[in-house]
Amino acid sequence: MRRRRRLRVFYTVARHLSFTKAAEVLFMTQPAVTFQVKQLEEHFNTRLFERGQGRIALTPAGRLVLSYAERILALTGEMETRVGELTGAVSGPLLIGASTTIAEFMLPQILGEFKARHPQVQAHLSVANSETIENRVADNTLDIGLIESPAHLATLESEACCDDELVLICAPGHALAGNASVAAADVANHPFVSREDGSGTREFADRYFRQCEVSADDLEIVMELGSPEAIKGVVASGMGVSIVSRATIVKELKLGLLAAVPLEPPLIRTLSLVFPREKFRSRLLQSFADFAQERMRELAATA
């Protein structure tokens, strides 16, 4: 058990080439991570990392241990999962990553309902932009990701969940608020509040403007923010307009805090589940994937 834990810690450090990042991923202190790696180095009587100038790199022995650690950890996890499934129960830890939009406006309800059905599941949720979640699924520090586009990495497999319409939002008294629709060229005539680089919403908005022959230089970007909630607050204050998922503004529309205007042509994207392509899917993982897909379609239909 101890040796497997040390392999897990070593594997995480090796994947990130950072003791600090590994500690964050593993919910450990950095000294504890360093101690576990040191214990493994003492066991093999060799250094696994070269350390210097604030950076680390794998030694030849470290690369060899990493190749075996990947196989050992994968087989151990598959063995434990398959044996556990013989009992018929869906249980165990589930490491989920979700983009900010999905995590804030869809996943809380989905996770609550899934936990009610399967109380022995221990779900752990990490929230970041789509690019970060995709990278963490690829390096196996997350079991599954929910992002705002299909996967970009060849090592990942994508499954579509539901369509999600992006709309322009503005303050209720804004000049565009009463429009039946708005074109990309018209958006460029107003101060614009954008999501940050790496955001799925930002990626789709940028692509939409390019397809409509509106260049980045044409946009008057007054602010870049990493949270849908922050964007809604800034837009409601009258500082500019933005493009967000319709699913994120249901409450604000009901309260009259924001106005939503459909884009013309419409901007529709697909929310996706992403998995490591070659990794064994446990019954728990597949059960959550099936449940999340079904509920996300239902929630999107009512937005």
ZISULUR-V946027 format. One record per pair of residues at least 24 apart in sequence whose ideal C-beta (glycine too) atoms are under 6 Angstrom apart, sorted by the first residue. I is the first residue (numbers start at 1). J is the second residue. Records with the same first field share a line. If there is no record, write none. Layout:
# ZISULUR-V946027
I=J + J
This chain:
# ZISULUR-V946027
6=36 + 39 + 40
7=69
9=33 + 36
10=37 + 40
11=69
13=37
14=58 + 66
15=139
17=56
25=141
78=280
81=282
85=283
89=120
90=118 + 284 + 287
91=120 + 121
92=284
93=122
94=121 + 123 + 143 + 284
95=124 + 142 + 143
96=125 + 144
97=126 + 133 + 136 + 142 + 145
98=127 + 146
99=129 + 130 + 133 + 147 + 148 + 200
101=228 + 245 + 248
102=146
103=127
105=247 + 248
106=296 + 299
110=292 + 295
114=291
129=198 + 199
130=200
131=198
137=274
143=285
144=275
145=274
146=273
147=200 + 272 + 274
148=200 + 271
149=200
150=272
151=274
155=277
156=274 + 277
157=275 + 277
158=272 + 274
159=273
160=270 + 272
161=271 + 273 + 293 + 296
162=271 + 296 + 297 + 300
163=268
164=245 + 269 + 271
165=246 + 268
166=243 + 245 + 267
167=246 + 260 + 262
168=241 + 243 + 261
169=235 + 242 + 244 + 258 + 260
170=241 + 259
171=236 + 238
172=259
176=261
177=259
179=261
181=262 + 264
182=261
183=264
184=209 + 212 + 214
185=214
188=214 + 218 + 219
190=241
191=220 + 222 + 240
192=219 + 220 + 221 + 240
193=223 + 231 + 234 + 235 + 240 + 242
194=221 + 224
196=224 + 226
204=269
205=243
208=267
246=303
247=303
